[in-house]
């Protein structure tokens, strides 16, 4: 199983969708589940396509995204 490259703190995500707009490979999506605050949170599909560019983490106003670089 592949290690996650992008991890969202779903409890703090407000579903603003900025990370979706700025992802250059279009792998960030709005989920169906609601967090405890009632927001639909974002998550990553196809982790293996993530380039670890950090665009999503940089634009996140609530600092809920952590991006890891793949091990070589």
Backbone as XML, in Angstrom:
<?xml version="1.0"?>
<chain id="A" units="angstrom">
  <residue number="1" name="UNK">
    <atom name="N" x="0.841" y="-1.191" z="0.000"/>
    <atom name="CA" x="0.000" y="0.000" z="0.000"/>
    <atom name="C" x="0.885" y="1.252" z="0.000"/>
  </residue>
  <residue number="2" name="UNK">
    <atom name="N" x="0.519" y="2.202" z="-0.800"/>
    <atom name="CA" x="1.311" y="3.419" z="-0.922"/>
    <atom name="C" x="1.079" y="4.357" z="0.250"/>
  </residue>
  <residue number="3" name="UNK">
    <atom name="N" x="2.138" y="5.027" z="0.661"/>
    <atom name="CA" x="2.005" y="6.017" z="1.727"/>
    <atom name="C" x="1.272" y="7.234" z="1.189"/>
  </residue>
  <residue number="4" name="UNK">
    <atom name="N" x="0.466" y="7.845" z="2.043"/>
    <atom name="CA" x="-0.245" y="9.050" z="1.630"/>
    <atom name="C" x="0.725" y="10.201" z="1.461"/>
  </residue>
  <residue number="5" name="UNK">
    <atom name="N" x="0.547" y="10.960" z="0.411"/>
    <atom name="CA" x="1.372" y="12.137" z="0.180"/>
    <atom name="C" x="0.682" y="13.397" z="0.687"/>
  </residue>
  <residue number="6" name="UNK">
    <atom name="N" x="-0.646" y="13.383" z="0.680"/>
    <atom name="CA" x="-1.412" y="14.537" z="1.132"/>
    <atom name="C" x="-2.380" y="14.068" z="2.218"/>
  </residue>
  <residue number="7" name="UNK">
    <atom name="N" x="-2.342" y="14.757" z="3.353"/>
    <atom name="CA" x="-3.212" y="14.398" z="4.467"/>
    <atom name="C" x="-3.974" y="15.646" z="4.901"/>
  </residue>
  <residue number="8" name="UNK">
    <atom name="N" x="-5.277" y="15.519" z="4.996"/>
    <atom name="CA" x="-6.145" y="16.617" z="5.424"/>
    <atom name="C" x="-6.580" y="16.377" z="6.868"/>
  </residue>
  <residue number="9" name="UNK">
    <atom name="N" x="-6.578" y="17.425" z="7.672"/>
    <atom name="CA" x="-7.156" y="17.346" z="9.008"/>
    <atom name="C" x="-8.644" y="17.637" z="8.807"/>
  </residue>
  <residue number="10" name="UNK">
    <atom name="N" x="-9.396" y="16.583" z="8.580"/>
    <atom name="CA" x="-10.804" y="16.726" z="8.200"/>
    <atom name="C" x="-11.644" y="17.403" z="9.274"/>
  </residue>
  <residue number="11" name="UNK">
    <atom name="N" x="-11.241" y="17.294" z="10.520"/>
    <atom name="CA" x="-11.997" y="17.930" z="11.605"/>
    <atom name="C" x="-11.963" y="19.452" z="11.495"/>
  </residue>
  <residue number="12" name="UNK">
    <atom name="N" x="-10.896" y="19.991" z="10.893"/>
    <atom name="CA" x="-10.740" y="21.446" z="10.787"/>
    <atom name="C" x="-11.074" y="21.996" z="9.406"/>
  </residue>
  <residue number="13" name="UNK">
    <atom name="N" x="-11.202" y="21.139" z="8.404"/>
    <atom name="CA" x="-11.482" y="21.579" z="7.035"/>
    <atom name="C" x="-12.871" y="22.201" z="6.942"/>
  </residue>
  <residue number="14" name="UNK">
    <atom name="N" x="-12.966" y="23.341" z="6.241"/>
    <atom name="CA" x="-14.248" y="24.026" z="6.051"/>
    <atom name="C" x="-14.769" y="23.881" z="4.635"/>
  </residue>
  <residue number="15" name="UNK">
    <atom name="N" x="-14.099" y="23.078" z="3.817"/>
    <atom name="CA" x="-14.582" y="22.819" z="2.465"/>
    <atom name="C" x="-14.617" y="24.044" z="1.580"/>
  </residue>
  <residue number="16" name="UNK">
    <atom name="N" x="-13.638" y="24.935" z="1.718"/>
    <atom name="CA" x="-13.634" y="26.173" z="0.924"/>
    <atom name="C" x="-13.305" y="25.923" z="-0.549"/>
  </residue>
  <residue number="17" name="UNK">
    <atom name="N" x="-12.731" y="24.778" z="-0.860"/>
    <atom name="CA" x="-12.421" y="24.326" z="-2.218"/>
    <atom name="C" x="-11.222" y="25.010" z="-2.866"/>
  </residue>
  <residue number="18" name="UNK">
    <atom name="N" x="-10.495" y="25.836" z="-2.138"/>
    <atom name="CA" x="-9.309" y="26.458" z="-2.730"/>
    <atom name="C" x="-8.295" y="25.406" z="-3.160"/>
  </residue>
  <residue number="19" name="UNK">
    <atom name="N" x="-8.132" y="24.377" z="-2.356"/>
    <atom name="CA" x="-7.177" y="23.324" z="-2.695"/>
    <atom name="C" x="-7.582" y="22.611" z="-3.985"/>
  </residue>
  <residue number="20" name="UNK">
    <atom name="N" x="-8.879" y="22.482" z="-4.213"/>
    <atom name="CA" x="-9.366" y="21.856" z="-5.445"/>
    <atom name="C" x="-8.996" y="22.728" z="-6.642"/>
  </residue>
  <residue number="21" name="UNK">
    <atom name="N" x="-9.213" y="24.014" z="-6.523"/>
    <atom name="CA" x="-8.927" y="24.949" z="-7.609"/>
    <atom name="C" x="-7.457" y="25.026" z="-7.965"/>
  </residue>
  <residue number="22" name="UNK">
    <atom name="N" x="-6.578" y="24.894" z="-6.968"/>
    <atom name="CA" x="-5.155" y="25.091" z="-7.205"/>
    <atom name="C" x="-4.364" y="23.814" z="-7.466"/>
  </residue>
  <residue number="23" name="UNK">
    <atom name="N" x="-4.964" y="22.663" z="-7.345"/>
    <atom name="CA" x="-4.244" y="21.411" z="-7.592"/>
    <atom name="C" x="-3.947" y="21.279" z="-9.090"/>
  </residue>
  <residue number="24" name="UNK">
    <atom name="N" x="-2.659" y="21.250" z="-9.470"/>
    <atom name="CA" x="-2.319" y="21.200" z="-10.892"/>
    <atom name="C" x="-2.614" y="19.859" z="-11.566"/>
  </residue>
  <residue number="25" name="UNK">
    <atom name="N" x="-2.809" y="18.812" z="-10.771"/>
    <atom name="CA" x="-3.098" y="17.507" z="-11.367"/>
    <atom name="C" x="-4.529" y="17.044" z="-11.095"/>
  </residue>
  <residue number="26" name="UNK">
    <atom name="N" x="-5.343" y="17.932" z="-10.538"/>
    <atom name="CA" x="-6.782" y="17.693" z="-10.341"/>
    <atom name="C" x="-7.111" y="16.404" z="-9.595"/>
  </residue>
  <residue number="27" name="UNK">
    <atom name="N" x="-6.449" y="16.210" z="-8.460"/>
    <atom name="CA" x="-6.729" y="15.008" z="-7.676"/>
    <atom name="C" x="-7.373" y="15.313" z="-6.328"/>
  </residue>
  <residue number="28" name="UNK">
    <atom name="N" x="-7.643" y="16.588" z="-6.047"/>
    <atom name="CA" x="-8.311" y="16.969" z="-4.802"/>
    <atom name="C" x="-9.801" y="17.125" z="-5.109"/>
  </residue>
  <residue number="29" name="UNK">
    <atom name="N" x="-10.620" y="16.479" z="-4.314"/>
    <atom name="CA" x="-12.064" y="16.499" z="-4.548"/>
    <atom name="C" x="-12.813" y="16.817" z="-3.261"/>
  </residue>
  <residue number="30" name="UNK">
    <atom name="N" x="-14.032" y="17.265" z="-3.405"/>
    <atom name="CA" x="-14.904" y="17.515" z="-2.261"/>
    <atom name="C" x="-15.596" y="16.204" z="-1.917"/>
  </residue>
  <residue number="31" name="UNK">
    <atom name="N" x="-15.443" y="15.776" z="-0.678"/>
    <atom name="CA" x="-16.025" y="14.512" z="-0.248"/>
    <atom name="C" x="-17.520" y="14.617" z="0.022"/>
  </residue>
  <residue number="32" name="UNK">
    <atom name="N" x="-18.130" y="13.500" z="0.281"/>
    <atom name="CA" x="-19.559" y="13.440" z="0.579"/>
    <atom name="C" x="-19.834" y="13.547" z="2.075"/>
  </residue>
  <residue number="33" name="UNK">
    <atom name="N" x="-18.865" y="13.142" z="2.875"/>
    <atom name="CA" x="-19.037" y="13.119" z="4.326"/>
    <atom name="C" x="-18.936" y="14.514" z="4.925"/>
  </residue>
  <residue number="34" name="UNK">
    <atom name="N" x="-19.675" y="14.738" z="6.006"/>
    <atom name="CA" x="-19.592" y="15.990" z="6.749"/>
    <atom name="C" x="-18.704" y="15.786" z="7.970"/>
  </residue>
  <residue number="35" name="UNK">
    <atom name="N" x="-17.919" y="16.810" z="8.302"/>
    <atom name="CA" x="-17.130" y="16.719" z="9.534"/>
    <atom name="C" x="-18.012" y="17.138" z="10.710"/>
  </residue>
  <residue number="36" name="UNK">
    <atom name="N" x="-17.438" y="17.179" z="11.901"/>
    <atom name="CA" x="-18.210" y="17.495" z="13.102"/>
    <atom name="C" x="-18.803" y="18.902" z="13.081"/>
  </residue>
  <residue number="37" name="UNK">
    <atom name="N" x="-18.205" y="19.795" z="12.284"/>
    <atom name="CA" x="-18.702" y="21.167" z="12.186"/>
    <atom name="C" x="-19.759" y="21.330" z="11.094"/>
  </residue>
  <residue number="38" name="UNK">
    <atom name="N" x="-20.038" y="20.248" z="10.358"/>
    <atom name="CA" x="-21.063" y="20.281" z="9.325"/>
    <atom name="C" x="-20.566" y="20.658" z="7.940"/>
  </residue>
  <residue number="39" name="UNK">
    <atom name="N" x="-19.262" y="20.670" z="7.733"/>
    <atom name="CA" x="-18.692" y="21.004" z="6.431"/>
    <atom name="C" x="-18.349" y="19.739" z="5.650"/>
  </residue>
  <residue number="40" name="UNK">
    <atom name="N" x="-18.583" y="19.795" z="4.338"/>
    <atom name="CA" x="-18.085" y="18.729" z="3.463"/>
    <atom name="C" x="-16.596" y="18.979" z="3.289"/>
  </residue>
  <residue number="41" name="UNK">
    <atom name="N" x="-15.803" y="17.996" z="3.570"/>
    <atom name="CA" x="-14.357" y="18.180" z="3.544"/>
    <atom name="C" x="-13.756" y="17.692" z="2.232"/>
  </residue>
  <residue number="42" name="UNK">
    <atom name="N" x="-12.548" y="18.146" z="1.971"/>
    <atom name="CA" x="-11.851" y="17.731" z="0.761"/>
    <atom name="C" x="-10.914" y="16.575" z="1.072"/>
  </residue>
  <residue number="43" name="UNK">
    <atom name="N" x="-10.584" y="15.831" z="0.041"/>
    <atom name="CA" x="-9.612" y="14.753" z="0.173"/>
    <atom name="C" x="-8.986" y="14.485" z="-1.184"/>
  </residue>
  <residue number="44" name="UNK">
    <atom name="N" x="-8.029" y="13.606" z="-1.200"/>
    <atom name="CA" x="-7.280" y="13.326" z="-2.424"/>
    <atom name="C" x="-7.650" y="11.954" z="-2.955"/>
  </residue>
  <residue number="45" name="UNK">
    <atom name="N" x="-7.919" y="11.911" z="-4.250"/>
    <atom name="CA" x="-8.077" y="10.639" z="-4.939"/>
    <atom name="C" x="-6.772" y="10.391" z="-5.685"/>
  </residue>
  <residue number="46" name="UNK">
    <atom name="N" x="-6.426" y="9.183" z="-5.885"/>
    <atom name="CA" x="-5.220" y="8.816" z="-6.637"/>
    <atom name="C" x="-3.956" y="9.465" z="-6.052"/>
  </residue>
  <residue number="47" name="UNK">
    <atom name="N" x="-3.649" y="9.104" z="-4.822"/>
    <atom name="CA" x="-2.474" y="9.639" z="-4.141"/>
    <atom name="C" x="-1.205" y="9.469" z="-4.974"/>
  </residue>
  <residue number="48" name="UNK">
    <atom name="N" x="-1.139" y="8.412" z="-5.767"/>
    <atom name="CA" x="0.060" y="8.161" z="-6.570"/>
    <atom name="C" x="0.288" y="9.211" z="-7.654"/>
  </residue>
  <residue number="49" name="UNK">
    <atom name="N" x="-0.733" y="9.987" z="-7.989"/>
    <atom name="CA" x="-0.577" y="11.044" z="-8.995"/>
    <atom name="C" x="-0.149" y="12.380" z="-8.384"/>
  </residue>
  <residue number="50" name="UNK">
    <atom name="N" x="-0.115" y="12.448" z="-7.065"/>
    <atom name="CA" x="0.296" y="13.682" z="-6.383"/>
    <atom name="C" x="1.770" y="13.949" z="-6.661"/>
  </residue>
  <residue number="51" name="UNK">
    <atom name="N" x="2.090" y="15.186" z="-7.019"/>
    <atom name="CA" x="3.468" y="15.571" z="-7.296"/>
    <atom name="C" x="4.142" y="16.213" z="-6.092"/>
  </residue>
  <residue number="52" name="UNK">
    <atom name="N" x="3.446" y="16.281" z="-4.977"/>
    <atom name="CA" x="3.942" y="16.905" z="-3.735"/>
    <atom name="C" x="4.356" y="18.354" z="-3.950"/>
  </residue>
  <residue number="53" name="UNK">
    <atom name="N" x="3.622" y="19.056" z="-4.809"/>
    <atom name="CA" x="3.960" y="20.446" z="-5.122"/>
    <atom name="C" x="3.604" y="21.406" z="-3.992"/>
  </residue>
  <residue number="54" name="UNK">
    <atom name="N" x="2.715" y="20.999" z="-3.118"/>
    <atom name="CA" x="2.269" y="21.767" z="-1.958"/>
    <atom name="C" x="1.332" y="22.923" z="-2.294"/>
  </residue>
  <residue number="55" name="UNK">
    <atom name="N" x="0.864" y="23.033" z="-3.527"/>
    <atom name="CA" x="-0.045" y="24.127" z="-3.888"/>
    <atom name="C" x="-1.278" y="24.115" z="-2.989"/>
  </residue>
  <residue number="56" name="UNK">
    <atom name="N" x="-1.819" y="22.950" z="-2.726"/>
    <atom name="CA" x="-3.016" y="22.848" z="-1.887"/>
    <atom name="C" x="-2.749" y="23.360" z="-0.472"/>
  </residue>
  <residue number="57" name="UNK">
    <atom name="N" x="-1.614" y="22.968" z="0.080"/>
    <atom name="CA" x="-1.272" y="23.386" z="1.442"/>
    <atom name="C" x="-0.994" y="24.878" z="1.523"/>
  </residue>
  <residue number="58" name="UNK">
    <atom name="N" x="-0.393" y="25.425" z="0.500"/>
    <atom name="CA" x="-0.056" y="26.849" z="0.489"/>
    <atom name="C" x="-1.311" y="27.720" z="0.475"/>
  </residue>
  <residue number="59" name="UNK">
    <atom name="N" x="-2.327" y="27.326" z="-0.290"/>
    <atom name="CA" x="-3.537" y="28.158" z="-0.406"/>
    <atom name="C" x="-4.560" y="27.900" z="0.693"/>
  </residue>
  <residue number="60" name="UNK">
    <atom name="N" x="-4.385" y="26.864" z="1.479"/>
    <atom name="CA" x="-5.368" y="26.533" z="2.516"/>
    <atom name="C" x="-5.367" y="27.602" z="3.606"/>
  </residue>
  <residue number="61" name="UNK">
    <atom name="N" x="-6.487" y="28.313" z="3.776"/>
    <atom name="CA" x="-6.545" y="29.382" z="4.777"/>
    <atom name="C" x="-6.560" y="28.873" z="6.215"/>
  </residue>
  <residue number="62" name="UNK">
    <atom name="N" x="-6.862" y="27.601" z="6.406"/>
    <atom name="CA" x="-6.958" y="27.057" z="7.754"/>
    <atom name="C" x="-5.817" y="26.105" z="8.096"/>
  </residue>
  <residue number="63" name="UNK">
    <atom name="N" x="-4.849" y="25.986" z="7.194"/>
    <atom name="CA" x="-3.653" y="25.184" z="7.446"/>
    <atom name="C" x="-3.991" y="23.749" z="7.862"/>
  </residue>
  <residue number="64" name="UNK">
    <atom name="N" x="-4.865" y="23.107" z="7.100"/>
    <atom name="CA" x="-5.294" y="21.751" z="7.451"/>
    <atom name="C" x="-4.655" y="20.674" z="6.580"/>
  </residue>
  <residue number="65" name="UNK">
    <atom name="N" x="-3.754" y="21.071" z="5.674"/>
    <atom name="CA" x="-3.180" y="20.125" z="4.725"/>
    <atom name="C" x="-1.690" y="19.945" z="4.984"/>
  </residue>
  <residue number="66" name="UNK">
    <atom name="N" x="-1.284" y="18.683" z="5.067"/>
    <atom name="CA" x="0.129" y="18.349" z="5.191"/>
    <atom name="C" x="0.522" y="17.550" z="3.956"/>
  </residue>
  <residue number="67" name="UNK">
    <atom name="N" x="1.615" y="17.949" z="3.322"/>
    <atom name="CA" x="2.088" y="17.261" z="2.127"/>
    <atom name="C" x="3.435" y="16.625" z="2.427"/>
  </residue>
  <residue number="68" name="UNK">
    <atom name="N" x="3.541" y="15.358" z="2.091"/>
    <atom name="CA" x="4.781" y="14.610" z="2.296"/>
    <atom name="C" x="5.435" y="14.334" z="0.950"/>
  </residue>
  <residue number="69" name="UNK">
    <atom name="N" x="6.737" y="14.367" z="0.923"/>
    <atom name="CA" x="7.487" y="14.026" z="-0.286"/>
    <atom name="C" x="7.657" y="12.513" z="-0.321"/>
  </residue>
  <residue number="70" name="UNK">
    <atom name="N" x="7.519" y="11.908" z="-1.495"/>
    <atom name="CA" x="7.693" y="10.453" z="-1.580"/>
    <atom name="C" x="9.138" y="10.058" z="-1.279"/>
  </residue>
  <residue number="71" name="UNK">
    <atom name="N" x="9.280" y="8.913" z="-0.647"/>
    <atom name="CA" x="10.617" y="8.385" z="-0.364"/>
    <atom name="C" x="11.216" y="7.824" z="-1.642"/>
  </residue>
  <residue number="72" name="UNK">
    <atom name="N" x="12.486" y="8.068" z="-1.824"/>
    <atom name="CA" x="13.148" y="7.573" z="-3.040"/>
    <atom name="C" x="13.949" y="6.331" z="-2.756"/>
  </residue>
</chain>
